[in-house]
Amino acid sequence: MGALRFLRGELRVDITGAAPEDCLNRFSCGGVEFWAIERVDALHYRVSILKRAQKTAQALAARAFCTLTVCAERGLFCRLRQALRRPVLLFGLPLAVFLAFFLQSFVWTVEIDGCEALHPNTVRYALEELGIAVGARADRIEYKQVRDSLLRLVPELSWAAVNRSGGKLYVSVAERRDTDSNEPPYAAAHLVAARDGVITQTEVAEGMTLCRVGQTVRAGELLVSGVEDYGLYLRAVCAQGEIYGQTWHTQTLVTPANSNVKRYTGQQWTRTTLRFGRKRINLCGNSGNSGTTCDKIGKVRQVRLFGVAFPIYVETEIFREYETYSVEKTEETAKNDLSAAFLRMTEESMIGGRIEQTAYRMRCGGGLYILNGTCTCNEMLARLCPFDPISDGGTP
Amino acid sequence: MKREKRSLAERTAMPEEALRNVPLVALHGRRLACVENHRGIAEYSDTLVRVSVGDGCVCIRGSGLHIARMTRRCVEIRGAIFSAELS
């Protein structure tokens, strides 16, 4: 009923006179619909009538010696008339409706879900290669094709799904899990010595052992053959085993006697940038570092409104200026640095094993510290060397 | 004509207010009174509402009285109703 009255339009009128109840009687007799009768005082009533009955009501009120004054108006046409007086609203409303529909046909945010070991940016860059980035036309995305291409571009993924909701693109991925398998990595392979050494321990699970403890071997020498000889026939296998041997590593490391040390000057400045897709707008602060040496500390924040993340990022970078000065290293410091580097490099060059003994010789000359390091290690010697049993005939 | 109507009402057992313009006052508890076949409001205040009917007035007394709805046929009076009398 209220909605119907709103569509037809209604007036709130004041009836003032000596006998306003007589006016109400005339309204009811004259067929003027009225409601929400409010008695302000004995001479003053307030009622609501339909807008189209205004003239009849005025005439009836005059016959009852009352005056009828319109104090408020409501209804659809009244609202439209009010809207017409606001040009910004008049143009803004259709524009907002248009934008609400038009902007949905573009991708504004890409949400990647399901990345565990893989960084989401890897998937994001792959999508960009496929032409899906902020601002891309959503109706031109071939979801099945994108999914297949994504799996091809990122081999770490085993499954992907691409869906869109408005201007938001949801990409769900599942990473490939490498299951531990007892299967050997090659169909046929030998174990050969990786470097020169003396064998200290042998444990062979598959293949024919061709070495023994105490034997001296050269790099590339066959330790365990992948061809098993059973007398009547040969069988190619992937040789498996652990062969440890004593080895010697020698290296020469050099470091300058003087080193440059960083010292902050106390000068620092901040730069704030607004990033939208690939566009970058410098909001405030110096955009360059004017050729000085400085450290940069960056912080990126995504713009959020009522919990909704927008594809807009505010990047704040703090630049701290520094200068360098030369400091002379002591022999002790240089030796410690170089020996630590020597041990680290040696350990990195071994698959398994340990360093048993070390010896260093330090000398200084020409503004340089030179360290000759030698160490004895007990390390894994065997390396897999695959072969083709048909074409190679078992030759490593 | 009146005689015919009266006899018709008696014969058909129809309500008399449907055939003749006799007033019908209905009280819905103490909150609502409905006067049908009225001839307009004679007096209206928040303690007394007098409604003209064919041969007199119906007085509704109470407090906080107000006319909720009024049509050509009936008047609805709401409020705390103390009494309704025909004078």
Boltz contact constraints between the chains, C-beta under 6 A:
constraints:
  - contact:
      token1: [A, 21]
      token2: [B, 41]
      max_distance: 6.0
  - contact:
      token1: [A, 21]
      token2: [B, 44]
      max_distance: 6.0
  - contact:
      token1: [A, 24]
      token2: [B, 41]
      max_distance: 6.0
  - contact:
      token1: [A, 25]
      token2: [B, 40]
      max_distance: 6.0
  - contact:
      token1: [A, 25]
      token2: [B, 41]
      max_distance: 6.0
  - contact:
      token1: [A, 28]
      token2: [B, 70]
      max_distance: 6.0
  - contact:
      token1: [A, 28]
      token2: [B, 71]
      max_distance: 6.0
  - contact:
      token1: [A, 28]
      token2: [B, 72]
      max_distance: 6.0
  - contact:
      token1: [A, 37]
      token2: [B, 67]
      max_distance: 6.0
